[in-house]
Amino acid sequence: MGLRSRIAKAGLAAAMAVLASAAAFAQQGSGTDWPTEKCNRYKKAYDQSIAHLGKKGLGAEFLASHDAFLAANCQARAEVCARSKEELELANRLVLMAMNSGMSGTFLPFTCRR
């Protein structure tokens, strides 16, 4: 076997080792289960949005329902209904941020049933 062939095989073996290591690291991730990770991402988006938009125009019922959703680690099916212009703006912003973070629309707490 020639020198070039040995170098190529060594390079391929090294590349495969790096890929295997990266795959193992990706599987380990942060050690957080996906529902908790989604909630963490959503909480971060919510905090950033509130810091940017403020709470002016957000009703007590909207905030209480949303806080209950967060307190349940985003696991309880909450009914957070955006009624005011500001609530709708916040909800729309959070939907976009959630989608950009890899979450599905079914995760989100926004619905108006009454």
MMTF fields as JSON, N, C-alpha, C and O atoms, coordinates in Angstrom:
{
  "mmtfVersion": "1.0.0",
  "mmtfProducer": "UNKNOWN",
  "numBonds": 455,
  "numAtoms": 456,
  "numGroups": 114,
  "numChains": 1,
  "numModels": 1,
  "chainsPerModel": [1],
  "groupsPerChain": [114],
  "chainIdList": ["A"],
  "bondAtomList": [4, 2, 8, 6, 12, 10, 16, 14, 20, 18, 24, 22, 28, 26, 32, 30, 36, 34, 40, 38, 44, 42, 48, 46, 52, 50, 56, 54, 60, 58, 64, 62, 68, 66, 72, 70, 76, 74, 80, 78, 84, 82, 88, 86, 92, 90, 96, 94, 100, 98, 104, 102, 108, 106, 112, 110, 116, 114, 120, 118, 124, 122, 128, 126, 132, 130, 136, 134, 140, 138, 144, 142, 148, 146, 152, 150, 156, 154, 160, 158, 164, 162, 168, 166, 172, 170, 176, 174, 180, 178, 184, 182, 188, 186, 192, 190, 196, 194, 200, 198, 204, 202, 208, 206, 212, 210, 216, 214, 220, 218, 224, 222, 228, 226, 232, 230, 236, 234, 240, 238, 244, 242, 248, 246, 252, 250, 256, 254, 260, 258, 264, 262, 268, 266, 272, 270, 276, 274, 280, 278, 284, 282, 288, 286, 292, 290, 296, 294, 300, 298, 304, 302, 308, 306, 312, 310, 316, 314, 320, 318, 324, 322, 328, 326, 332, 330, 336, 334, 340, 338, 344, 342, 348, 346, 352, 350, 356, 354, 360, 358, 364, 362, 368, 366, 372, 370, 376, 374, 380, 378, 384, 382, 388, 386, 392, 390, 396, 394, 400, 398, 404, 402, 408, 406, 412, 410, 416, 414, 420, 418, 424, 422, 428, 426, 432, 430, 436, 434, 440, 438, 444, 442, 448, 446, 452, 450],
  "bondOrderList": [1, 1, 1, 1, 1, 1, 1, 1, 1, 1, 1, 1, 1, 1, 1, 1, 1, 1, 1, 1, 1, 1, 1, 1, 1, 1, 1, 1, 1, 1, 1, 1, 1, 1, 1, 1, 1, 1, 1, 1, 1, 1, 1, 1, 1, 1, 1, 1, 1, 1, 1, 1, 1, 1, 1, 1, 1, 1, 1, 1, 1, 1, 1, 1, 1, 1, 1, 1, 1, 1, 1, 1, 1, 1, 1, 1, 1, 1, 1, 1, 1, 1, 1, 1, 1, 1, 1, 1, 1, 1, 1, 1, 1, 1, 1, 1, 1, 1, 1, 1, 1, 1, 1, 1, 1, 1, 1, 1, 1, 1, 1, 1, 1],
  "groupList": [{"groupName": "MET", "atomNameList": ["N", "CA", "C", "O"], "elementList": ["N", "C", "C", "O"], "formalChargeList": [0, 0, 0, 0], "bondAtomList": [1, 0, 2, 1, 3, 2], "bondOrderList": [1, 1, 2], "singleLetterCode": "M", "chemCompType": "L-PEPTIDE LINKING"}, {"groupName": "GLY", "atomNameList": ["N", "CA", "C", "O"], "elementList": ["N", "C", "C", "O"], "formalChargeList": [0, 0, 0, 0], "bondAtomList": [1, 0, 2, 1, 3, 2], "bondOrderList": [1, 1, 2], "singleLetterCode": "G", "chemCompType": "PEPTIDE LINKING"}, {"groupName": "LEU", "atomNameList": ["N", "CA", "C", "O"], "elementList": ["N", "C", "C", "O"], "formalChargeList": [0, 0, 0, 0], "bondAtomList": [1, 0, 2, 1, 3, 2], "bondOrderList": [1, 1, 2], "singleLetterCode": "L", "chemCompType": "L-PEPTIDE LINKING"}, {"groupName": "ARG", "atomNameList": ["N", "CA", "C", "O"], "elementList": ["N", "C", "C", "O"], "formalChargeList": [0, 0, 0, 0], "bondAtomList": [1, 0, 2, 1, 3, 2], "bondOrderList": [1, 1, 2], "singleLetterCode": "R", "chemCompType": "L-PEPTIDE LINKING"}, {"groupName": "SER", "atomNameList": ["N", "CA", "C", "O"], "elementList": ["N", "C", "C", "O"], "formalChargeList": [0, 0, 0, 0], "bondAtomList": [1, 0, 2, 1, 3, 2], "bondOrderList": [1, 1, 2], "singleLetterCode": "S", "chemCompType": "L-PEPTIDE LINKING"}, {"groupName": "ILE", "atomNameList": ["N", "CA", "C", "O"], "elementList": ["N", "C", "C", "O"], "formalChargeList": [0, 0, 0, 0], "bondAtomList": [1, 0, 2, 1, 3, 2], "bondOrderList": [1, 1, 2], "singleLetterCode": "I", "chemCompType": "L-PEPTIDE LINKING"}, {"groupName": "ALA", "atomNameList": ["N", "CA", "C", "O"], "elementList": ["N", "C", "C", "O"], "formalChargeList": [0, 0, 0, 0], "bondAtomList": [1, 0, 2, 1, 3, 2], "bondOrderList": [1, 1, 2], "singleLetterCode": "A", "chemCompType": "L-PEPTIDE LINKING"}, {"groupName": "LYS", "atomNameList": ["N", "CA", "C", "O"], "elementList": ["N", "C", "C", "O"], "formalChargeList": [0, 0, 0, 0], "bondAtomList": [1, 0, 2, 1, 3, 2], "bondOrderList": [1, 1, 2], "singleLetterCode": "K", "chemCompType": "L-PEPTIDE LINKING"}, {"groupName": "VAL", "atomNameList": ["N", "CA", "C", "O"], "elementList": ["N", "C", "C", "O"], "formalChargeList": [0, 0, 0, 0], "bondAtomList": [1, 0, 2, 1, 3, 2], "bondOrderList": [1, 1, 2], "singleLetterCode": "V", "chemCompType": "L-PEPTIDE LINKING"}, {"groupName": "PHE", "atomNameList": ["N", "CA", "C", "O"], "elementList": ["N", "C", "C", "O"], "formalChargeList": [0, 0, 0, 0], "bondAtomList": [1, 0, 2, 1, 3, 2], "bondOrderList": [1, 1, 2], "singleLetterCode": "F", "chemCompType": "L-PEPTIDE LINKING"}, {"groupName": "GLN", "atomNameList": ["N", "CA", "C", "O"], "elementList": ["N", "C", "C", "O"], "formalChargeList": [0, 0, 0, 0], "bondAtomList": [1, 0, 2, 1, 3, 2], "bondOrderList": [1, 1, 2], "singleLetterCode": "Q", "chemCompType": "L-PEPTIDE LINKING"}, {"groupName": "THR", "atomNameList": ["N", "CA", "C", "O"], "elementList": ["N", "C", "C", "O"], "formalChargeList": [0, 0, 0, 0], "bondAtomList": [1, 0, 2, 1, 3, 2], "bondOrderList": [1, 1, 2], "singleLetterCode": "T", "chemCompType": "L-PEPTIDE LINKING"}, {"groupName": "ASP", "atomNameList": ["N", "CA", "C", "O"], "elementList": ["N", "C", "C", "O"], "formalChargeList": [0, 0, 0, 0], "bondAtomList": [1, 0, 2, 1, 3, 2], "bondOrderList": [1, 1, 2], "singleLetterCode": "D", "chemCompType": "L-PEPTIDE LINKING"}, {"groupName": "TRP", "atomNameList": ["N", "CA", "C", "O"], "elementList": ["N", "C", "C", "O"], "formalChargeList": [0, 0, 0, 0], "bondAtomList": [1, 0, 2, 1, 3, 2], "bondOrderList": [1, 1, 2], "singleLetterCode": "W", "chemCompType": "L-PEPTIDE LINKING"}, {"groupName": "PRO", "atomNameList": ["N", "CA", "C", "O"], "elementList": ["N", "C", "C", "O"], "formalChargeList": [0, 0, 0, 0], "bondAtomList": [1, 0, 2, 1, 3, 2], "bondOrderList": [1, 1, 2], "singleLetterCode": "P", "chemCompType": "L-PEPTIDE LINKING"}, {"groupName": "GLU", "atomNameList": ["N", "CA", "C", "O"], "elementList": ["N", "C", "C", "O"], "formalChargeList": [0, 0, 0, 0], "bondAtomList": [1, 0, 2, 1, 3, 2], "bondOrderList": [1, 1, 2], "singleLetterCode": "E", "chemCompType": "L-PEPTIDE LINKING"}, {"groupName": "CYS", "atomNameList": ["N", "CA", "C", "O"], "elementList": ["N", "C", "C", "O"], "formalChargeList": [0, 0, 0, 0], "bondAtomList": [1, 0, 2, 1, 3, 2], "bondOrderList": [1, 1, 2], "singleLetterCode": "C", "chemCompType": "L-PEPTIDE LINKING"}, {"groupName": "ASN", "atomNameList": ["N", "CA", "C", "O"], "elementList": ["N", "C", "C", "O"], "formalChargeList": [0, 0, 0, 0], "bondAtomList": [1, 0, 2, 1, 3, 2], "bondOrderList": [1, 1, 2], "singleLetterCode": "N", "chemCompType": "L-PEPTIDE LINKING"}, {"groupName": "TYR", "atomNameList": ["N", "CA", "C", "O"], "elementList": ["N", "C", "C", "O"], "formalChargeList": [0, 0, 0, 0], "bondAtomList": [1, 0, 2, 1, 3, 2], "bondOrderList": [1, 1, 2], "singleLetterCode": "Y", "chemCompType": "L-PEPTIDE LINKING"}, {"groupName": "HIS", "atomNameList": ["N", "CA", "C", "O"], "elementList": ["N", "C", "C", "O"], "formalChargeList": [0, 0, 0, 0], "bondAtomList": [1, 0, 2, 1, 3, 2], "bondOrderList": [1, 1, 2], "singleLetterCode": "H", "chemCompType": "L-PEPTIDE LINKING"}],
  "groupTypeList": [0, 1, 2, 3, 4, 3, 5, 6, 7, 6, 1, 2, 6, 6, 6, 0, 6, 8, 2, 6, 4, 6, 6, 6, 9, 6, 10, 10, 1, 4, 1, 11, 12, 13, 14, 11, 15, 7, 16, 17, 3, 18, 7, 7, 6, 18, 12, 10, 4, 5, 6, 19, 2, 1, 7, 7, 1, 2, 1, 6, 15, 9, 2, 6, 4, 19, 12, 6, 9, 2, 6, 6, 17, 16, 10, 6, 3, 6, 15, 8, 16, 6, 3, 4, 7, 15, 15, 2, 15, 2, 6, 17, 3, 2, 8, 2, 0, 6, 0, 17, 4, 1, 0, 4, 1, 11, 9, 2, 14, 9, 11, 16, 3, 3],
  "groupIdList": [1, 2, 3, 4, 5, 6, 7, 8, 9, 10, 11, 12, 13, 14, 15, 16, 17, 18, 19, 20, 21, 22, 23, 24, 25, 26, 27, 28, 29, 30, 31, 32, 33, 34, 35, 36, 37, 38, 39, 40, 41, 42, 43, 44, 45, 46, 47, 48, 49, 50, 51, 52, 53, 54, 55, 56, 57, 58, 59, 60, 61, 62, 63, 64, 65, 66, 67, 68, 69, 70, 71, 72, 73, 74, 75, 76, 77, 78, 79, 80, 81, 82, 83, 84, 85, 86, 87, 88, 89, 90, 91, 92, 93, 94, 95, 96, 97, 98, 99, 100, 101, 102, 103, 104, 105, 106, 107, 108, 109, 110, 111, 112, 113, 114],
  "secStructList": [7, 7, 2, 2, 2, 2, 2, 2, 2, 2, 2, 2, 2, 2, 2, 2, 2, 2, 2, 2, 2, 2, 2, 2, 2, 2, 2, 2, 6, 6, 1, 7, 7, 2, 2, 2, 2, 2, 2, 2, 2, 2, 2, 2, 2, 2, 2, 2, 2, 2, 2, 2, 2, 7, 1, 6, 6, 7, 7, 2, 2, 2, 2, 2, 2, 2, 2, 2, 2, 2, 2, 6, 6, 6, 7, 1, 7, 7, 7, 5, 7, 7, 7, 1, 2, 2, 2, 2, 2, 2, 2, 2, 2, 2, 2, 2, 2, 2, 2, 2, 6, 6, 7, 7, 4, 4, 4, 7, 7, 5, 7, 7, 7, 7],
  "xCoordList": [0.849, 0.0, 0.895, 1.848, 0.574, 1.383, 1.125, 0.147, 2.019, 1.935, 0.647, -0.015, 0.288, -0.943, -2.17, -3.082, -2.199, -3.331, -3.447, -4.549, -2.318, -2.332, -2.783, -3.534, -2.328, -2.736, -4.232, -4.923, -4.725, -6.154, -6.979, -8.003, -6.55, -7.28, -7.228, -8.22, -6.093, -5.969, -6.869, -7.5, -6.925, -7.796, -9.259, -10.038, -9.632, -11.009, -11.363, -12.453, -10.454, -10.7, -10.851, -11.705, -10.022, -10.113, -11.429, -12.059, -11.84, -13.106, -14.283, -15.219, -14.238, -15.308, -15.345, -16.423, -14.19, -14.142, -14.742, -15.466, -14.435, -14.992, -16.506, -17.219, -17.006, -18.446, -19.132, -20.211, -18.531, -19.11, -19.159, -20.138, -18.113, -18.07, -19.132, -19.795, -19.302, -20.313, -21.712, -22.578, -21.935, -23.25, -23.547, -24.672, -22.549, -22.752, -23.043, -23.897, -22.338, -22.58, -23.979, -24.664, -24.402, -25.738, -26.823, -27.846, -26.62, -27.61, -27.691, -28.769, -26.558, -26.55, -27.231, -27.952, -27.0, -27.607, -27.35, -26.296, -28.309, -28.153, -28.635, -28.563, -29.131, -29.654, -31.09, -31.665, -31.67, -33.031, -33.971, -33.676, -35.109, -36.087, -36.701, -36.664, -37.265, -37.755, -38.883, -38.852, -39.874, -40.905, -40.332, -40.769, -39.371, -38.741, -37.906, -37.9, -37.201, -36.397, -37.291, -36.958, -38.43, -39.366, -39.844, -39.914, -40.169, -40.657, -39.564, -39.838, -38.34, -37.225, -37.061, -36.866, -37.141, -37.029, -38.187, -38.004, -39.372, -40.547, -40.465, -40.796, -40.028, -39.877, -38.878, -39.091, -37.802, -36.797, -37.409, -37.192, -38.165, -38.826, -39.821, -39.912, -40.559, -41.528, -40.814, -41.217, -39.763, -39.008, -38.432, -38.492, -37.881, -37.336, -38.437, -38.238, -39.581, -40.693, -41.237, -41.521, -41.381, -41.868, -40.856, -41.24, -39.574, -38.543, -38.625, -38.387, -38.958, -39.022, -40.342, -40.353, -41.453, -42.772, -43.361, -44.167, -42.953, -43.55, -44.879, -45.308, -45.538, -46.811, -48.01, -49.138, -47.77, -48.866, -49.859, -49.475, -51.136, -52.182, -52.449, -53.36, -51.667, -51.885, -52.805, -52.479, -53.943, -54.93, -54.522, -53.678, -55.142, -54.858, -55.19, -54.441, -56.302, -56.692, -55.675, -55.298, -55.239, -54.24, -52.946, -52.394, -52.47, -51.218, -51.351, -50.44, -52.479, -52.675, -52.725, -52.114, -53.44, -53.514, -52.141, -51.757, -51.42, -50.093, -49.129, -48.335, -49.192, -48.34, -48.625, -47.705, -49.902, -50.265, -49.646, -49.17, -49.652, -49.028, -47.538, -47.017, -46.861, -45.424, -45.155, -44.204, -45.984, -45.796, -45.947, -45.354, -46.732, -46.921, -45.858, -46.053, -44.742, -43.663, -44.191, -43.734, -45.159, -45.765, -46.437, -46.609, -46.816, -47.416, -48.94, -49.604, -49.496, -50.951, -51.514, -50.924, -52.636, -53.284, -53.963, -55.034, -53.354, -53.874, -54.736, -54.603, -55.614, -56.413, -56.002, -56.534, -55.06, -54.572, -55.163, -54.78, -56.095, -56.824, -56.376, -56.538, -55.818, -55.371, -56.564, -57.152, -56.913, -58.068, -57.654, -58.177, -56.74, -56.325, -55.289, -54.728, -55.061, -54.039, -52.672, -51.919, -52.354, -51.049, -50.929, -49.867, -52.009, -51.988, -51.793, -51.03, -52.49, -52.348, -50.938, -50.378, -50.37, -48.994, -48.015, -47.127, -48.18, -47.305, -47.502, -46.525, -48.751, -49.03, -48.432, -47.814, -48.61, -48.048, -46.529, -45.924, -45.929, -44.465, -43.997, -43.023, -44.695, -44.311, -44.515, -43.722, -45.55, -45.77, -44.602, -44.063, -44.215, -43.084, -41.786, -41.019, -41.543, -40.316, -40.324, -39.288, -41.477, -41.578, -41.32, -40.588, -41.913, -41.701, -40.223, -39.675, -39.592, -38.173, -37.277, -36.118, -37.812, -37.048, -37.337, -36.865, -38.109, -38.343, -39.555, -39.686, -40.437, -41.635, -42.8, -42.803, -43.78, -44.969, -46.054, -46.005, -47.011, -48.104, -48.966, -49.616, -48.983, -49.789, -49.23, -49.943, -47.985, -47.356, -47.899, -48.0, -48.238, -48.561, -49.887, -50.801, -49.991, -51.174, -52.305, -53.318, -52.169, -53.126, -54.361, -54.281, -55.508, -56.802, -57.871, -57.708, -58.952, -60.087, -61.337, -61.836, -61.842, -63.013, -64.285, -65.379, -64.168, -65.384, -65.57, -66.546],
  "yCoordList": [-1.164, 0.0, 1.226, 1.318, 2.165, 3.351, 4.362, 4.263, 5.327, 6.361, 7.165, 7.439, 7.546, 8.324, 7.54, 8.105, 6.278, 5.438, 5.338, 5.4, 5.184, 5.107, 6.429, 6.445, 7.536, 8.854, 9.053, 9.555, 8.669, 8.809, 7.961, 8.423, 6.723, 5.86, 6.421, 6.35, 6.975, 7.564, 8.794, 9.007, 9.599, 10.775, 10.387, 11.018, 9.343, 8.864, 8.336, 8.6, 7.601, 7.07, 8.206, 8.148, 9.232, 10.381, 11.121, 11.526, 11.294, 11.971, 11.177, 11.756, 9.866, 9.026, 9.096, 9.087, 9.165, 9.271, 10.592, 10.636, 11.665, 12.98, 12.964, 13.471, 12.391, 12.316, 11.464, 11.822, 10.354, 9.495, 10.227, 10.116, 10.966, 11.741, 12.825, 13.043, 13.507, 14.559, 13.977, 14.578, 12.809, 12.173, 11.776, 11.947, 11.247, 10.874, 12.102, 12.059, 13.184, 14.427, 14.959, 15.412, 14.911, 15.407, 14.592, 15.144, 13.286, 12.447, 12.766, 12.712, 13.095, 13.434, 14.765, 14.953, 15.694, 17.016, 17.641, 17.434, 18.398, 19.07, 18.203, 18.61, 17.002, 16.14, 16.491, 15.886, 17.444, 17.878, 17.188, 17.081, 16.72, 16.093, 17.169, 18.355, 16.748, 17.679, 18.577, 19.777, 18.067, 18.975, 20.08, 21.229, 19.738, 20.745, 21.711, 22.913, 21.196, 22.067, 23.049, 24.229, 22.567, 23.458, 24.554, 25.724, 24.171, 25.157, 26.168, 27.362, 25.702, 26.62, 27.618, 28.811, 27.127, 28.006, 29.007, 30.185, 28.508, 29.369, 30.431, 31.594, 30.029, 30.987, 32.079, 33.257, 31.679, 32.651, 33.626, 34.834, 33.109, 33.961, 34.9, 36.074, 34.394, 35.209, 36.331, 37.492, 35.971, 36.977, 38.053, 39.241, 37.639, 38.607, 39.507, 40.709, 38.922, 39.691, 40.696, 41.84, 40.283, 41.194, 42.316, 43.468, 41.984, 43.017, 44.025, 45.217, 43.551, 44.428, 45.2, 46.404, 44.495, 45.112, 45.708, 46.637, 45.169, 45.588, 44.887, 44.069, 45.216, 44.578, 45.503, 45.13, 46.688, 47.63, 47.041, 46.589, 47.051, 46.536, 45.055, 44.524, 44.365, 42.943, 42.808, 43.283, 42.167, 42.036, 41.04, 40.17, 41.188, 40.303, 38.847, 37.944, 38.611, 37.242, 36.62, 35.459, 37.387, 36.915, 36.541, 35.463, 37.436, 37.187, 36.005, 35.182, 35.911, 34.814, 33.469, 32.5, 33.403, 32.157, 31.779, 30.609, 32.761, 32.495, 32.071, 31.15, 32.732, 32.355, 30.929, 30.205, 30.521, 29.154, 28.148, 27.092, 28.471, 27.615, 27.447, 26.332, 28.554, 28.494, 27.744, 26.967, 27.971, 27.322, 25.804, 25.068, 25.335, 23.897, 23.328, 22.264, 24.03, 23.635, 23.453, 22.585, 24.284, 24.292, 22.962, 22.633, 22.197, 20.878, 20.927, 20.151, 21.83, 21.914, 22.626, 23.586, 22.159, 22.811, 24.065, 24.002, 25.168, 26.447, 27.087, 26.793, 27.955, 28.735, 30.191, 30.908, 30.61, 31.985, 32.663, 32.379, 33.555, 34.194, 35.641, 36.456, 35.943, 37.309, 38.111, 37.797, 39.159, 39.982, 41.396, 41.936, 41.98, 43.353, 43.34, 42.301, 44.511, 44.666, 44.228, 43.556, 44.606, 44.27, 42.769, 42.183, 42.15, 40.704, 39.951, 38.988, 40.405, 39.771, 39.953, 39.03, 41.127, 41.373, 40.444, 39.872, 40.294, 39.4, 37.954, 37.241, 37.517, 36.142, 35.856, 34.81, 36.767, 36.575, 36.491, 35.657, 37.345, 37.334, 35.998, 35.42, 35.509, 34.237, 33.054, 32.113, 33.092, 32.028, 31.974, 30.901, 33.116, 33.145, 32.691, 31.933, 33.145, 32.749, 31.251, 30.593, 30.714, 29.278, 28.463, 27.474, 28.869, 28.159, 28.202, 27.21, 29.341, 29.474, 28.67, 28.406, 28.282, 27.475, 25.985, 25.183, 25.613, 24.196, 23.601, 22.379, 24.437, 23.938, 23.911, 24.621, 23.089, 23.031, 23.937, 24.323, 24.265, 25.12, 24.494, 25.209, 23.17, 22.502, 22.699, 22.489, 23.093, 23.348, 24.622, 24.7, 25.587, 26.932, 26.979, 26.208, 27.888, 27.927, 28.805, 28.956, 29.376, 30.388, 29.757, 28.995, 30.105, 29.691, 30.558, 31.036, 30.76, 31.533, 30.697, 30.59, 30.109, 29.233, 29.899, 29.448, 30.967, 31.6, 32.938, 33.631],
  "zCoordList": [0.0, 0.0, 0.0, 0.774, -0.879, -1.034, 0.078, 0.818, 0.175, 1.199, 1.071, 2.071, -0.156, -0.362, 0.082, 0.687, -0.206, 0.162, 1.684, 2.227, 2.368, 3.845, 4.45, 5.426, 3.873, 4.37, 4.162, 5.048, 3.014, 2.719, 3.681, 4.183, 3.945, 4.871, 6.286, 7.012, 6.689, 8.023, 8.145, 9.181, 7.086, 7.083, 7.164, 7.877, 6.43, 6.458, 7.846, 8.353, 8.451, 9.793, 10.806, 11.69, 10.671, 11.578, 11.4, 12.377, 10.158, 9.883, 10.443, 10.994, 10.305, 10.831, 12.364, 12.959, 12.99, 14.452, 14.923, 15.918, 14.201, 14.55, 14.396, 15.263, 13.309, 13.08, 14.138, 14.611, 14.514, 15.548, 16.884, 17.622, 17.191, 18.423, 18.421, 19.435, 17.299, 17.188, 17.325, 17.961, 16.732, 16.837, 18.277, 18.746, 18.983, 20.384, 21.238, 22.124, 20.973, 21.72, 21.438, 22.355, 20.202, 19.834, 20.507, 20.913, 20.635, 21.29, 22.781, 23.373, 23.385, 24.807, 25.025, 26.005, 24.107, 24.198, 25.56, 26.161, 26.033, 27.311, 28.452, 29.611, 28.141, 29.177, 29.534, 30.439, 28.85, 29.116, 28.141, 26.951, 28.656, 27.767, 26.869, 27.197, 25.736, 24.732, 25.254, 24.979, 25.989, 26.499, 27.399, 27.324, 28.235, 29.1, 28.279, 28.548, 27.281, 26.407, 25.663, 25.551, 25.151, 24.466, 25.413, 25.036, 26.635, 27.593, 27.922, 28.038, 28.071, 28.333, 27.186, 27.416, 25.968, 24.796, 24.76, 24.453, 25.079, 25.056, 26.16, 25.931, 27.344, 28.454, 28.068, 28.355, 27.421, 26.986, 25.977, 26.071, 25.024, 24.03, 24.711, 24.352, 25.681, 26.418, 27.179, 27.113, 27.892, 28.654, 27.73, 28.045, 26.601, 25.643, 25.083, 24.911, 24.804, 24.245, 25.252, 24.895, 26.491, 27.532, 27.757, 27.961, 27.72, 27.879, 26.733, 26.931, 25.554, 24.376, 24.305, 24.05, 24.533, 24.353, 25.631, 25.578, 26.774, 28.038, 28.268, 27.454, 29.395, 29.74, 29.564, 29.885, 29.064, 28.858, 27.86, 26.782, 28.23, 27.358, 27.517, 26.882, 28.36, 28.608, 29.815, 30.902, 29.629, 30.688, 31.759, 31.539, 32.929, 34.064, 33.728, 34.099, 33.03, 32.675, 31.715, 31.871, 30.733, 29.774, 30.504, 30.284, 31.372, 32.095, 33.054, 33.148, 33.768, 34.718, 33.995, 34.447, 32.89, 32.116, 31.574, 31.589, 31.105, 30.558, 31.666, 31.475, 32.814, 33.946, 34.411, 34.791, 34.382, 34.763, 33.796, 34.213, 32.519, 31.504, 31.793, 31.769, 32.065, 32.367, 33.665, 33.745, 34.682, 35.987, 35.886, 36.675, 34.927, 34.714, 33.775, 33.188, 33.634, 32.72, 31.303, 30.559, 30.946, 29.608, 29.273, 28.1, 30.294, 30.074, 30.118, 29.432, 30.917, 31.033, 29.812, 29.316, 29.341, 28.208, 28.723, 29.327, 28.486, 28.969, 27.902, 26.714, 28.336, 27.404, 27.571, 28.419, 26.758, 26.783, 25.554, 24.419, 25.807, 24.72, 24.565, 25.472, 23.417, 23.114, 22.615, 21.58, 23.373, 22.992, 22.58, 21.605, 23.303, 22.993, 21.867, 21.52, 21.322, 20.273, 20.801, 20.096, 22.03, 22.623, 22.896, 22.687, 23.361, 23.596, 22.28, 22.209, 21.248, 19.941, 19.385, 18.794, 19.572, 19.121, 19.826, 19.193, 21.151, 21.913, 21.462, 21.232, 21.335, 20.917, 19.54, 19.341, 18.599, 17.252, 17.296, 16.621, 18.08, 18.22, 18.794, 18.314, 19.826, 20.459, 19.516, 19.526, 18.718, 17.739, 16.761, 16.49, 16.237, 15.296, 15.951, 15.357, 17.158, 17.852, 18.158, 18.058, 18.528, 18.801, 17.539, 17.577, 16.429, 15.165, 14.769, 14.289, 14.971, 14.633, 15.571, 15.251, 16.726, 17.683, 17.548, 18.355, 16.534, 16.288, 16.985, 17.059, 17.494, 18.16, 17.186, 16.18, 17.495, 16.643, 17.21, 18.377, 16.394, 16.821, 17.901, 18.664, 17.979, 18.994, 20.399, 21.38, 20.505, 21.801, 22.445, 23.669, 21.658, 22.139, 22.9, 22.606, 23.881, 24.74, 24.213, 24.895, 23.046, 22.586, 21.958, 20.994, 22.543, 22.019, 22.651, 23.774, 21.943, 22.468, 22.261, 21.14, 23.32, 23.214, 23.684, 23.342, 24.465, 24.958, 24.318, 24.607]
}
